[in-house]
Amino acid sequence: MSKFPGAAEFIPKRATIPLLQKAVQACKGCDLYVHATQAVLGEGPRTAKLILIGEQPGNEEDLIGRPFVGPAGRLLDKALEEAGIDRAGVYVTNAVKHFKFEERGKRRLHKKPTISEVKACHPWLEAEFAAVHARVIGCLGATAAQSILGSEFRLTKERGRPIEADAPGIVVATVHPSAILRAPDSEQREAEYRQFVGDLKIIERLIRA
């Protein structure tokens, strides 16, 4: 049995996003808080029609304390603009609120969170859903999608398809921008980026519907 209780007991009742952003810094729901610089909750307007969920904060997000401000975030901004979505009107967050990493010399490299760590952090995501009331949920990557749609969800089969789920809104899953950045060459990177923009255009149409 884990000695960590999960996030639920750290979440204030009927919380606004500013209250959640403050409360998350005290979270000890799983072991990831031990090594991370800080917790990184989501940000964006409570009137947002779209919530975008990634896997976890990266190195820059961990240091700065804001979601999607690193290389993947900059690629996301570009793709959102091309798809006709104003990021200023989007609530962006992650399934896991602390950066999980392994040290490689002076670098801190991303390490995928476990299923138990994602589950432990899920109450924060539910609190964000309750505070924002978005119509559409966009999941960036398999971890984010499975945190909402369950461990049986397969991104390769369901990518870009609107799904009615228990989550408050229609869910559409696509890749995480970091996966595009990891493409082996510029030609493949461009092809994957174009497909990503196509998925975001599907989301854009759902927002307008």
MARKOLNU-827365 format. One line per field, with one value per residue: residue number from 1; residue in one letter; x, y, z of N, C-alpha, C in turn. Coordinates in Angstrom, 2 decimals, padded with zeros to 5 digits. Example, Ala and Ser with C-alpha at 12.3 -4.5 7.8 and 13.67 -1.06 7.14 Angstrom:
<atoms>
n: [1,2]
res: [A,S]
n.px: [013.19,012.85]
n.py: [-005.69,-002.25]
n.pz: [007.80,007.08]
ca.px: [012.30,013.67]
ca.py: [-004.50,-001.06]
ca.pz: [007.80,007.14]
c.px: [013.20,012.90]
c.py: [-003.30,000.03]
c.pz: [007.80,007.87]
</atoms>
This chain:
<atoms>
n: [1,2,3,4,5,6,7,8,9,10,11,12,13,14,15,16,17,18,19,20,21,22,23,24,25,26,27,28,29,30,31,32,33,34,35,36,37,38,39,40,41,42,43,44,45,46,47,48,49,50,51,52,53,54,55,56,57,58,59,60,61,62,63,64,65,66,67,68,69,70,71,72,73,74,75,76,77,78,79,80,81,82,83,84,85,86,87,88,89,90,91,92,93,94,95,96,97,98,99,100,101,102,103,104,105,106,107,108,109,110,111,112,113,114,115,116,117,118,119,120,121,122,123,124,125,126,127,128,129,130,131,132,133,134,135,136,137,138,139,140,141,142,143,144,145,146,147,148,149,150,151,152,153,154,155,156,157,158,159,160,161,162,163,164,165,166,167,168,169,170,171,172,173,174,175,176,177,178,179,180,181,182,183,184,185,186,187,188,189,190,191,192,193,194,195,196,197,198,199,200,201,202,203,204,205,206,207,208,209]
res: [M,S,K,F,P,G,A,A,E,F,I,P,K,R,A,T,I,P,L,L,Q,K,A,V,Q,A,C,K,G,C,D,L,Y,V,H,A,T,Q,A,V,L,G,E,G,P,R,T,A,K,L,I,L,I,G,E,Q,P,G,N,E,E,D,L,I,G,R,P,F,V,G,P,A,G,R,L,L,D,K,A,L,E,E,A,G,I,D,R,A,G,V,Y,V,T,N,A,V,K,H,F,K,F,E,E,R,G,K,R,R,L,H,K,K,P,T,I,S,E,V,K,A,C,H,P,W,L,E,A,E,F,A,A,V,H,A,R,V,I,G,C,L,G,A,T,A,A,Q,S,I,L,G,S,E,F,R,L,T,K,E,R,G,R,P,I,E,A,D,A,P,G,I,V,V,A,T,V,H,P,S,A,I,L,R,A,P,D,S,E,Q,R,E,A,E,Y,R,Q,F,V,G,D,L,K,I,I,E,R,L,I,R,A]
n.px: [000.85,000.52,002.27,001.42,-001.36,-002.91,-004.41,-006.83,-007.38,-006.06,-007.33,-009.17,-012.61,-015.16,-013.53,-011.92,-009.96,-007.62,-007.45,-007.03,-004.56,-002.92,-003.31,-002.34,000.37,000.92,000.49,000.93,000.26,001.33,004.58,005.95,006.18,008.43,010.89,010.40,010.50,008.31,004.70,002.62,-000.20,-003.06,-003.76,-005.71,-008.78,-011.76,-014.02,-013.44,-014.04,-012.68,-010.58,-007.26,-005.26,-002.16,000.55,002.38,004.15,007.06,010.68,011.15,008.63,008.43,010.39,009.55,006.87,004.51,002.16,003.01,005.11,007.53,009.54,007.62,005.28,005.54,005.39,002.80,001.38,001.81,000.53,-002.11,-002.80,-002.71,-004.80,-006.93,-007.60,-007.70,-005.23,-005.36,-007.95,-008.15,-008.06,-005.27,-003.62,-002.24,-002.22,-000.76,000.68,003.24,006.66,008.14,011.21,014.47,017.85,020.44,023.54,023.90,021.43,017.84,015.78,012.68,010.47,008.16,005.10,003.73,000.83,-000.38,000.53,-000.67,-003.36,-003.38,-003.12,-005.38,-007.71,-007.10,-007.41,-010.14,-011.13,-010.36,-011.93,-014.44,-014.25,-013.94,-015.73,-015.71,-016.66,-015.41,-012.87,-009.53,-007.14,-003.74,-001.68,-001.15,-001.13,-002.57,-005.04,-005.77,-006.05,-008.50,-010.22,-009.73,-007.62,-007.73,-007.96,-006.80,-004.66,-003.71,-005.79,-008.04,-007.52,-008.25,-010.99,-014.15,-015.38,-017.92,-017.84,-017.54,-016.35,-016.70,-017.84,-017.10,-014.63,-011.54,-008.76,-005.30,-001.87,000.89,002.56,005.32,005.97,006.00,008.21,010.16,010.41,012.28,013.34,013.15,011.20,009.41,008.67,007.31,005.14,003.86,003.25,001.39,-000.72,-001.36,-002.26,-004.52,-006.06,-006.50,-008.09,-010.42,-011.19,-011.57,-013.85,-015.72,-015.83,-017.04,-019.51]
n.py: [-001.20,002.23,004.91,007.37,009.56,010.31,013.00,014.09,014.94,017.33,019.28,022.24,022.93,023.75,025.34,028.07,028.65,030.29,029.70,026.96,026.90,027.93,026.08,023.68,023.68,022.64,019.99,016.59,014.20,012.14,010.63,012.39,015.07,015.34,015.74,017.62,021.09,022.72,022.56,022.53,023.90,024.23,026.96,029.74,031.20,031.02,030.89,029.45,027.57,025.41,022.93,022.02,019.22,018.07,015.74,016.09,018.69,020.06,020.50,023.33,024.31,023.36,024.90,027.54,027.55,027.53,026.14,024.58,026.29,025.75,024.33,022.54,023.84,026.21,025.22,024.26,026.69,027.83,025.94,026.07,028.69,028.44,026.69,028.25,028.79,030.67,030.93,032.40,032.15,029.59,026.97,025.57,022.64,019.88,016.28,015.32,017.07,017.58,017.63,014.80,013.23,012.08,012.40,013.32,013.81,017.23,017.66,017.39,014.90,014.11,011.74,009.17,009.32,006.98,004.77,004.79,007.22,009.03,008.52,009.26,011.99,012.77,013.96,016.72,017.44,016.93,018.89,021.14,020.83,021.24,023.90,025.26,024.41,023.63,023.05,021.34,018.88,018.60,016.18,015.83,013.58,010.12,009.55,011.67,011.28,008.71,009.23,010.39,008.81,006.20,003.28,001.52,002.95,003.71,005.68,005.53,004.35,005.93,008.55,011.98,011.65,012.67,012.03,011.06,011.28,010.48,012.67,016.23,017.22,017.02,014.78,014.92,013.33,013.74,013.83,014.60,017.74,017.48,015.03,015.49,017.15,015.30,013.86,012.14,013.51,016.54,016.37,014.36,015.52,017.81,016.57,015.30,017.51,018.81,016.97,017.16,019.84,019.48,017.87,019.72,021.51,020.06,020.12,022.88,023.27,021.92,023.55,025.80,024.84]
n.pz: [000.00,-000.83,000.77,000.27,000.06,-002.18,-004.11,-003.25,-000.59,-000.39,-001.78,-001.87,-000.97,-003.32,-005.04,-006.70,-009.70,-009.05,-006.27,-006.35,-007.67,-005.73,-003.62,-004.66,-004.34,-001.89,-002.14,-001.42,-002.53,-004.03,-004.72,-006.38,-005.71,-004.17,-005.50,-007.48,-008.48,-008.05,-007.93,-010.84,-011.79,-014.00,-016.33,-017.46,-018.77,-016.75,-018.19,-020.42,-023.39,-024.15,-022.82,-022.73,-022.24,-021.20,-020.56,-018.30,-016.44,-018.07,-018.02,-018.18,-017.48,-014.88,-013.62,-014.09,-013.39,-014.82,-017.20,-020.35,-021.47,-022.53,-025.24,-026.44,-025.78,-027.23,-029.81,-029.71,-029.42,-031.95,-033.61,-032.63,-033.37,-036.16,-036.50,-035.92,-033.28,-030.38,-028.08,-025.75,-024.93,-024.05,-021.64,-020.26,-019.14,-017.22,-016.88,-014.75,-012.06,-011.12,-012.17,-013.48,-013.61,-014.79,-013.87,-016.01,-016.16,-016.08,-016.97,-016.83,-017.61,-019.10,-017.65,-017.94,-016.17,-013.79,-013.85,-011.34,-010.30,-012.04,-011.43,-008.73,-008.94,-010.25,-008.95,-008.90,-011.57,-011.90,-010.20,-011.62,-013.93,-012.76,-012.07,-014.46,-016.56,-019.34,-022.80,-024.54,-024.39,-024.97,-025.43,-025.14,-026.18,-025.13,-022.35,-021.18,-022.47,-021.57,-018.88,-018.77,-020.34,-019.68,-019.19,-021.31,-023.59,-026.86,-028.52,-031.13,-032.50,-032.03,-032.47,-033.00,-033.10,-032.05,-028.82,-026.67,-023.26,-019.70,-018.66,-018.37,-021.12,-024.70,-025.76,-027.42,-028.69,-029.38,-030.53,-028.31,-028.44,-028.02,-029.07,-031.78,-031.97,-031.48,-033.79,-036.33,-038.56,-040.58,-042.58,-041.73,-039.35,-040.23,-041.55,-039.40,-037.87,-039.53,-039.44,-036.76,-036.59,-038.14,-036.41,-034.37,-035.75,-035.98,-033.32,-033.11,-034.69,-033.17,-030.92,-031.96,-032.65]
ca.px: [000.00,001.30,002.21,000.90,-002.82,-003.63,-004.55,-008.16,-007.43,-005.38,-008.11,-010.19,-013.96,-015.71,-012.37,-011.66,-008.63,-006.56,-007.33,-006.41,-003.15,-002.23,-003.41,-001.59,001.77,001.03,000.08,001.85,-000.58,002.19,005.99,006.59,006.44,009.69,012.01,010.02,010.69,007.00,003.57,002.17,-001.61,-003.38,-004.08,-006.61,-010.02,-012.76,-015.05,-012.91,-014.84,-011.76,-009.48,-006.23,-004.56,-000.96,000.91,002.96,005.04,008.43,011.73,010.92,007.40,008.76,011.18,008.81,005.61,003.36,002.08,003.24,005.93,008.77,009.49,006.34,004.28,005.69,004.84,001.35,000.89,001.84,-000.51,-003.42,-003.04,-002.99,-006.11,-007.95,-007.95,-006.98,-004.78,-005.78,-009.27,-008.08,-007.48,-004.26,-003.19,-001.62,-002.80,000.08,001.04,004.67,007.59,008.86,012.40,015.69,018.98,021.46,024.51,023.25,020.10,016.73,015.04,011.31,010.21,006.71,004.50,003.07,-000.63,-000.75,000.80,-001.73,-004.59,-003.24,-003.24,-006.62,-008.63,-006.82,-008.03,-011.58,-011.40,-010.24,-013.15,-015.55,-014.07,-013.89,-016.95,-015.48,-017.50,-014.57,-011.62,-008.52,-006.08,-002.50,-000.89,-001.85,-001.31,-003.70,-006.28,-006.11,-006.46,-009.92,-011.01,-009.41,-006.36,-007.93,-007.99,-005.63,-004.57,-003.49,-007.07,-009.12,-007.02,-009.04,-012.42,-014.90,-015.90,-018.73,-017.30,-018.03,-015.78,-017.67,-017.63,-016.67,-013.18,-010.81,-007.36,-004.29,-000.53,001.50,003.51,006.70,006.17,006.34,009.59,011.07,010.44,013.68,013.83,012.26,010.07,008.43,008.20,006.31,003.96,003.18,002.71,000.19,-001.78,-001.70,-003.10,-005.80,-006.80,-006.93,-009.19,-011.61,-011.57,-012.07,-015.22,-016.57,-016.00,-017.98,-020.81]
ca.py: [000.00,003.46,005.78,008.66,009.45,010.85,014.45,014.56,015.63,018.62,020.18,023.00,022.75,024.80,026.20,028.75,028.33,030.88,028.96,025.67,027.15,028.10,024.86,022.56,023.72,021.85,018.62,015.47,013.06,011.07,010.90,013.29,016.38,015.33,016.22,018.72,022.44,023.22,022.02,023.42,023.71,024.84,028.38,030.15,031.79,030.07,030.85,028.75,026.50,024.30,022.58,021.16,018.49,017.34,014.67,016.64,019.81,019.75,021.15,024.78,024.52,023.11,026.02,028.79,027.40,027.70,025.04,024.77,027.46,025.27,024.10,021.95,024.90,027.14,024.54,024.25,028.03,027.98,025.08,026.62,029.87,027.97,026.03,029.24,028.77,031.68,030.30,033.21,031.71,028.16,026.57,024.53,022.00,018.56,015.21,015.25,018.45,017.69,017.14,013.56,013.26,011.43,013.29,012.85,014.88,018.44,017.75,016.65,014.36,013.65,010.33,009.00,008.98,005.69,004.81,005.17,008.66,009.73,008.38,010.04,013.41,013.03,014.90,018.10,017.61,017.00,020.21,022.11,020.69,021.84,025.35,025.87,024.06,023.68,022.19,020.38,018.51,018.11,015.44,015.85,012.41,008.95,009.63,012.58,010.65,007.60,009.78,010.74,007.79,004.88,002.68,000.75,003.86,003.64,006.90,005.19,003.97,006.88,009.92,012.94,011.31,013.18,010.95,011.44,010.57,010.93,013.98,017.28,017.74,016.09,014.56,014.61,013.05,013.84,013.63,015.70,018.46,017.01,013.89,016.07,017.63,014.15,013.20,011.96,014.43,017.68,015.96,013.67,016.50,018.63,015.74,015.09,018.80,019.05,016.13,017.75,021.01,018.94,017.46,020.95,022.09,019.30,020.71,024.24,023.16,021.53,024.74,026.73,024.20]
ca.pz: [000.00,-000.91,001.94,-000.19,000.14,-003.32,-004.04,-002.86,000.70,-000.48,-002.63,-001.14,-001.47,-004.18,-005.28,-007.96,-010.22,-008.22,-005.02,-006.67,-007.99,-004.45,-002.81,-005.25,-003.89,-000.65,-002.41,-001.21,-002.85,-004.54,-004.42,-007.33,-005.12,-003.42,-006.30,-008.36,-007.96,-007.62,-008.69,-011.92,-012.13,-015.28,-016.37,-018.53,-018.26,-016.26,-019.22,-021.59,-023.98,-024.42,-021.92,-023.32,-021.18,-021.55,-019.62,-017.08,-016.73,-018.46,-017.25,-018.10,-016.73,-013.48,-013.10,-014.20,-012.66,-015.72,-018.16,-021.78,-021.77,-023.13,-026.69,-026.84,-025.65,-028.35,-030.98,-029.50,-029.73,-033.40,-034.18,-032.26,-034.21,-037.51,-036.48,-035.65,-031.86,-029.61,-026.82,-024.60,-024.52,-023.75,-020.36,-020.51,-017.90,-017.39,-016.07,-013.56,-011.76,-010.81,-013.20,-013.18,-014.46,-014.36,-014.10,-016.95,-016.02,-015.57,-017.58,-016.25,-018.74,-018.86,-017.39,-017.98,-014.87,-013.70,-013.76,-009.97,-010.14,-012.77,-010.64,-007.50,-009.28,-010.99,-008.30,-009.33,-012.89,-011.68,-009.63,-012.72,-014.74,-012.02,-012.02,-015.79,-017.30,-020.79,-023.65,-025.26,-023.72,-025.91,-024.74,-025.89,-025.83,-024.61,-020.89,-020.93,-022.93,-020.68,-017.58,-018.90,-021.04,-019.17,-019.64,-022.54,-024.74,-027.73,-029.32,-032.54,-033.10,-031.78,-032.63,-033.76,-033.13,-030.88,-027.97,-025.50,-022.10,-018.40,-018.43,-018.71,-022.46,-025.73,-025.67,-028.65,-028.35,-030.42,-029.98,-027.56,-029.30,-027.84,-029.97,-033.07,-031.86,-031.45,-035.10,-036.70,-039.58,-040.81,-043.42,-040.88,-038.38,-040.91,-041.78,-038.12,-037.48,-040.34,-038.91,-035.47,-036.89,-038.57,-035.21,-033.68,-036.52,-035.56,-032.02,-033.35,-035.19,-032.04,-030.06,-032.62,-032.89]
c.px: [000.88,001.17,001.68,-000.61,-003.58,-003.96,-005.82,-008.15,-006.77,-006.18,-009.16,-011.57,-014.40,-014.65,-012.41,-010.27,-007.52,-006.36,-006.67,-004.93,-002.32,-002.19,-002.53,-000.14,001.99,000.76,001.22,001.11,000.17,003.64,006.63,006.91,007.84,010.82,011.68,010.27,009.41,005.92,003.15,000.72,-001.84,-003.59,-004.93,-007.91,-011.01,-013.92,-014.61,-013.87,-014.01,-010.75,-008.53,-005.42,-003.34,-000.66,001.35,003.79,006.40,009.42,011.47,009.68,007.63,009.50,010.39,007.49,004.38,003.34,002.39,003.97,007.26,008.62,008.17,005.22,004.34,005.16,003.31,000.76,000.79,000.70,-001.91,-003.77,-003.42,-004.37,-007.25,-008.44,-007.08,-006.54,-005.21,-007.16,-009.33,-007.52,-006.54,-003.76,-002.53,-002.30,-002.07,000.67,002.50,005.50,008.28,010.03,013.48,016.86,020.01,022.54,023.83,021.82,019.07,015.81,013.68,011.25,008.70,006.16,003.80,001.55,-001.06,-000.51,-000.25,-003.04,-004.54,-003.50,-004.59,-007.60,-008.36,-007.48,-009.55,-011.97,-011.30,-011.46,-014.33,-015.47,-014.21,-015.14,-016.77,-016.39,-016.69,-013.29,-010.67,-007.39,-004.85,-001.63,-001.70,-002.10,-002.48,-005.01,-006.71,-006.53,-007.94,-010.74,-010.70,-008.21,-006.49,-007.91,-006.68,-005.63,-004.44,-004.80,-008.11,-008.70,-007.96,-010.53,-013.12,-015.55,-016.71,-018.26,-017.92,-017.47,-016.76,-017.39,-017.29,-015.16,-012.63,-009.34,-006.48,-002.92,-000.12,002.48,004.95,007.00,006.54,007.80,010.60,011.15,011.87,014.22,012.77,011.04,009.00,007.84,007.11,005.03,003.16,002.56,001.41,-000.99,-002.27,-002.61,-004.48,-006.67,-007.33,-008.06,-010.50,-012.12,-012.16,-013.51,-016.17,-016.83,-017.05,-019.37,-021.87]
c.py: [001.25,004.28,007.16,008.56,009.79,012.31,014.94,015.37,017.01,019.67,020.92,022.81,023.98,025.83,026.85,028.34,029.01,030.15,027.60,025.83,027.33,026.79,023.74,022.54,022.91,020.37,017.62,014.16,011.89,011.49,011.95,014.66,016.48,015.99,017.39,020.07,022.97,022.45,023.03,023.07,024.34,026.33,028.68,030.66,030.72,029.95,030.09,027.67,025.25,024.16,021.67,020.55,017.80,016.28,015.24,017.87,019.30,020.52,022.65,025.10,024.35,024.30,027.33,028.74,027.62,026.58,025.47,026.08,027.06,025.08,023.51,022.98,025.89,026.53,024.49,025.61,028.25,027.18,025.59,027.82,029.44,027.31,026.99,029.27,029.77,031.07,031.10,032.81,030.24,027.95,025.41,023.96,020.66,017.54,015.06,016.62,018.65,017.06,015.88,013.45,012.33,012.35,012.61,013.93,016.09,018.58,016.94,016.21,013.81,012.14,010.15,008.66,007.63,005.87,005.27,006.65,009.50,009.68,009.23,011.52,013.77,013.97,016.37,018.38,017.73,018.36,021.30,022.05,021.41,023.36,026.01,025.59,024.17,022.73,021.07,020.14,017.97,017.45,015.36,014.69,011.33,009.04,010.51,011.93,009.52,008.07,010.14,009.56,006.37,004.26,001.88,001.64,003.77,004.82,006.58,004.85,005.09,008.34,010.77,012.68,011.86,012.03,011.54,010.61,011.10,012.30,015.05,017.88,016.64,015.99,014.23,014.44,013.19,013.63,014.82,016.42,017.97,015.81,014.36,016.54,016.49,013.41,013.20,012.92,015.49,017.30,015.27,014.63,017.38,017.84,015.55,016.40,019.10,018.22,016.67,018.96,020.55,018.50,018.68,021.64,021.35,019.87,022.09,024.22,022.77,022.71,025.67,026.16,024.64]
c.pz: [000.00,000.36,001.58,-000.39,-001.14,-003.07,-003.37,-001.57,000.69,-001.25,-001.82,-001.77,-002.27,-004.55,-006.65,-008.46,-009.40,-006.89,-005.24,-006.97,-006.72,-003.66,-003.34,-004.78,-002.61,-000.89,-002.19,-001.49,-003.44,-004.33,-005.33,-006.75,-004.50,-004.20,-007.21,-007.69,-007.36,-008.39,-009.74,-012.25,-013.51,-015.16,-017.58,-017.94,-017.79,-017.24,-020.47,-022.07,-024.22,-023.30,-022.69,-022.19,-021.76,-020.50,-018.27,-017.43,-017.20,-017.61,-017.09,-017.30,-015.23,-012.86,-013.06,-013.44,-013.49,-016.75,-019.59,-022.11,-022.40,-024.63,-027.18,-026.76,-026.79,-029.64,-030.90,-029.85,-031.23,-034.05,-033.85,-033.14,-035.63,-037.60,-036.18,-034.21,-031.12,-028.27,-025.60,-024.09,-024.14,-022.35,-020.63,-019.19,-018.24,-016.49,-014.74,-013.31,-011.36,-011.92,-012.70,-014.15,-013.93,-014.72,-015.00,-017.01,-015.39,-016.11,-016.80,-017.39,-018.31,-018.63,-017.26,-016.60,-014.92,-013.64,-012.37,-009.71,-010.86,-011.98,-009.37,-007.75,-009.88,-010.28,-008.64,-010.66,-012.75,-011.10,-010.69,-013.63,-014.06,-012.04,-013.38,-016.63,-018.82,-021.54,-024.30,-024.47,-024.79,-025.16,-025.64,-025.43,-025.14,-023.11,-020.53,-021.31,-021.99,-019.29,-017.58,-019.38,-020.60,-019.84,-020.92,-023.79,-025.52,-028.69,-030.81,-033.25,-033.05,-031.98,-033.49,-033.79,-031.89,-030.12,-026.83,-024.32,-020.82,-018.05,-018.91,-020.08,-023.44,-025.70,-027.05,-028.28,-029.59,-029.78,-029.12,-028.49,-029.18,-028.74,-031.37,-033.06,-031.88,-032.79,-035.64,-037.75,-039.86,-041.64,-042.59,-039.85,-038.99,-041.15,-040.49,-037.62,-038.23,-039.83,-037.56,-035.66,-037.35,-037.40,-034.46,-034.43,-036.23,-034.23,-032.21,-033.83,-034.08,-031.09,-030.64,-032.76,-031.89]
</atoms>
